[in-house]
């Protein structure tokens, strides 16, 4: 089990898995902010923007452990080693992940490594991008009449060599489906959603850089999805009746 | 569309639909805290704890618009009127909902009323209870091998006179199912989950008051779920392979 400190300053020798929220610096939690301000070492993913990293205190060493953007690739094992070495050197370590740290972020492997090494840790939840997207669009993600469920999935596998479908079997039609990292292959994705039984007029909205000044979105119905061109990453694709106002509204265009 | 202010103080005449997070005062976002500190009127649900309301500034009038706890019932329409009257009296209004304001909270009706009345509004996302529960348990809610999806649903209908099942059709087995307000009828719920095709040994964990000092949990396998007695509301039921460590661990008891 993680520790449950109620103190707000980072404790030397501890690792904090912290959600950085969707991008805007003031959408961090107060707890996350206090830890960033007081920690010795920040290990962050690529998707965490500079404006958030700027909240770290002057004492903090800030290290990108992102695996993209042309930098020398760091392995998952390498991230584990940096966390554990930092804690064993009696530094307080913030492992900063965009959104919430437990959602689509390989946190399980990092937690297992910390447990294995007997390094005390704490998890600080965050605002996930889907909620920021709903807030930005002004649309509830659930609705008593048309969207009684939320389904978070990832399209990440769509770019791998042996791709698994995003969804196997029927997709509930009374749900808002939120696809993290949907990839660029909208034709394939549209086919999977149709194969899952979603009607061709199901509204879809791709939002890019939710909750940041660069935020933009495009929307269409499912039968047009293969022609949709989302904006640059990070992108979320929202699918379901709750997105109906995006089709009628000013966002009805196919390119970001 | 909502407004997108980047200022942190509440603007007179505006309504802010704000997520209060899962309960701990420092799990509010920084933006939510600034709005609470500066607003004139707070309209809050019952589930928002006193420790969070205590963050409001001394100028703020604080009004419970909860619909339970033996108080005279306020209608949904009554909540709309309080928001609109407050804004028209040039007060800044924070409509404070536990967790995220767009998830299972009838936000759609409140947003429609504000749009109808031409009252400017902004939505501030929050940390939902599910993420606080995962953080408290130290368990990732998704996992690359066993839990590629998250499904948020509500068991709220289970207590109504004409109850709809929580889930119709097959429940994906590679998902973590998170049930908000699961109710007390575990026998019925267990039957629905079995009818959805979940194996009898699927791990289940009911967590009560996640992310607060009163937090407690009980866990079991699906074939024992009818005997599970969750703690007091608010309760979340988490179901799926990602909860496996809760069965092996110290939380393996059937009563909170």
Interface residues (C-beta under 8 A of the other chain):
Chain A: X1 X2 X4 X8 X19 X21 X22 X24 X25 X26 X27 X28 X29 X30 X31 X33 X34 X100 X101 X102 X103 X104 X105 X106 X107 X108 X111 X121 X123 X124 X125 X126 X127 X128 X131 X132 X134 X135 X136 X137 X138 X139 X140 X141 X142 X143 X144 X148 X149 X150 X151 X152 X153 X154 X164 X167 X168 X169 X170 X172 X174 X175 X211 X249 X250
Chain B: X1 X2 X4 X8 X19 X21 X22 X24 X25 X26 X27 X28 X29 X30 X31 X33 X34 X100 X101 X102 X103 X104 X105 X106 X107 X108 X111 X121 X123 X124 X125 X126 X127 X128 X131 X132 X134 X135 X136 X137 X138 X139 X140 X141 X142 X143 X144 X148 X149 X150 X151 X152 X153 X154 X164 X167 X168 X169 X170 X172 X174 X175 X211 X249 X250
